[in-house]
């Protein structure tokens, strides 16, 4: 019974997003987590925009999180 609950809990979309966000906070170089968060949350960011962000990050030798973050 407990294993079933764990499987259901960790397959819940909200839990996946929280785990990805926490992982990105710990390691901001995790471009894979960044892209998954963008795709899961659905911020209406198209493939062309993501491609431009990736190209800019590669050109400036930064991670995707740094390129898209607002520096305050």
SERO-4910 file (N, C-alpha, C, O; in steps of 0.05 Angstrom, whole numbers):
BEGIN
 pado doro    nc1    nc2    nc3   cac1   cac2   cac3    cc1    cc2    cc3    oc1    oc2    oc3
  Unk    A     16    -24      0      0      0      0     17     25      0     11     44    -14
  Unk    A     38     25     16     55     49     18     70     54     -9     72     77    -17
  Unk    A     79     33    -22     93     36    -48     75     48    -69     83     64    -85
  Unk    A     50     40    -69     30     51    -88     27     81    -83     25     96   -102
  Unk    A     25     88    -58     21    117    -51     45    133    -61     42    155    -71
  Unk    A     69    122    -57     94    136    -66     94    140    -96    101    161   -106
  Unk    A     86    119   -110     85    121   -139     65    142   -148     71    158   -166
  Unk    A     42    142   -136     22    162   -143     31    190   -136     26    209   -150
  Unk    A     43    193   -113     52    219   -103     73    231   -122     71    254   -130
  Unk    A     94    215   -129    115    226   -145    108    228   -175    122    241   -190
  Unk    A     86    216   -183     76    219   -210     58    243   -213     50    251   -235
  Unk    A     50    255   -191     33    279   -191     49    302   -204     72    307   -197
  Unk    A     36    316   -222     49    338   -238     61    360   -220     83    369   -224
  Unk    A     46    368   -200     55    389   -182     80    381   -167     98    397   -163
  Unk    A     81    356   -159    105    346   -144    129    345   -163    151    352   -155
  Unk    A    125    337   -188    146    337   -208    157    365   -212    182    368   -213
  Unk    A    140    384   -214    148    412   -218    164    422   -194    185    435   -198
  Unk    A    155    416   -170    169    425   -146    197    412   -145    216    425   -138
  Unk    A    199    386   -151    224    373   -150    243    385   -171    267    389   -165
  Unk    A    233    390   -195    250    402   -216    259    430   -207    282    437   -212
  Unk    A    241    446   -195    248    473   -186    269    472   -165    288    488   -165
  Unk    A    266    454   -146    286    451   -125    313    442   -136    334    452   -128
  Unk    A    312    424   -155    337    416   -168    350    438   -183    375    440   -183
  Unk    A    335    455   -196    346    478   -210    357    499   -191    377    512   -197
  Unk    A    345    502   -168    356    521   -148    383    510   -138    402    526   -134
  Unk    A    385    484   -134    410    473   -124    432    474   -146    455    480   -140
  Unk    A    424    468   -171    443    468   -193    432    484   -216    417    473   -233
  Unk    A    438    509   -218    428    527   -239    438    520   -267    428    530   -287
  Unk    A    459    503   -268    469    494   -294    454    471   -306    461    462   -328
  Unk    A    433    462   -293    417    440   -302    397    450   -324    374    456   -318
  Unk    A    407    451   -348    390    461   -370    367    442   -376    345    452   -384
  Unk    A    370    417   -371    349    398   -376    325    403   -357    302    403   -366
  Unk    A    331    408   -332    309    415   -313    295    441   -321    271    443   -319
  Unk    A    311    460   -329    300    486   -338    280    482   -361    258    493   -360
  Unk    A    288    467   -381    271    462   -404    246    447   -396    224    452   -407
  Unk    A    249    428   -378    225    412   -369    206    430   -354    182    427   -358
  Unk    A    216    448   -338    198    466   -323    183    484   -342    159    488   -339
  Unk    A    197    495   -362    184    512   -382    162    496   -397    140    506   -401
  Unk    A    168    471   -405    149    455   -420    126    446   -403    103    445   -412
  Unk    A    130    439   -377    109    429   -360     90    452   -353     65    449   -355
  Unk    A    101    475   -345     84    497   -336     69    509   -360     47    520   -356
  Unk    A     80    508   -384     65    518   -407     63    548   -407     41    558   -405
  Unk    A     85    561   -411     85    590   -410     82    602   -438     89    625   -443
  Unk    A     72    586   -457     69    595   -484     95    604   -497     96    623   -513
  Unk    A    117    590   -490    143    595   -502    146    574   -524    147    550   -519
  Unk    A    149    584   -548    150    566   -571    178    555   -575    197    563   -562
  Unk    A    180    536   -594    206    524   -600    226    543   -611    250    541   -606
  Unk    A    217    563   -627    235    583   -638    247    600   -616    271    605   -617
  Unk    A    231    607   -596    242    623   -574    262    607   -558    283    617   -550
  Unk    A    255    582   -552    273    565   -537    299    561   -552    321    561   -541
  Unk    A    297    558   -579    321    555   -595    339    580   -594    363    578   -592
  Unk    A    326    604   -594    342    629   -592    355    631   -565    378    641   -563
  Unk    A    341    623   -544    352    624   -517    376    605   -515    397    613   -504
  Unk    A    373    581   -526    395    562   -526    419    572   -542    442    569   -533
  Unk    A    414    584   -565    436    595   -581    451    618   -566    475    619   -566
  Unk    A    435    635   -553    447    657   -539    463    647   -515    485    657   -509
  Unk    A    452    627   -501    467    615   -478    493    602   -487    513    605   -474
  Unk    A    492    589   -510    516    576   -520    537    597   -528    561    595   -523
  Unk    A    527    618   -542    545    640   -551    558    655   -528    581    662   -529
  Unk    A    543    659   -506    554    674   -483    566    655   -462    575    664   -441
  Unk    A    565    629   -468    576    608   -449    563    610   -422    576    608   -401
  Unk    A    537    613   -421    521    613   -397    500    591   -398    496    579   -419
  Unk    A    488    586   -375    466    566   -374    440    580   -381    439    605   -381
  Unk    A    420    565   -387    394    576   -395    381    593   -373    369    613   -378
  Unk    A    384    584   -348    373    599   -326    385    627   -324    370    646   -320
  Unk    A    411    628   -326    425    654   -324    417    673   -347    413    697   -343
  Unk    A    414    662   -371    407    678   -394    379    690   -391    374    712   -400
  Unk    A    361    675   -379    333    684   -378    326    697   -352    304    708   -349
  Unk    A    344    698   -333    339    710   -307    341    740   -308    357    751   -324
  Unk    A    325    753   -293    326    782   -291    345    789   -268    341    781   -245
  Unk    A    366    804   -275    385    812   -254    375    838   -240    371    858   -253
  Unk    A    370    835   -215    359    858   -199    382    872   -185    378    891   -171
***
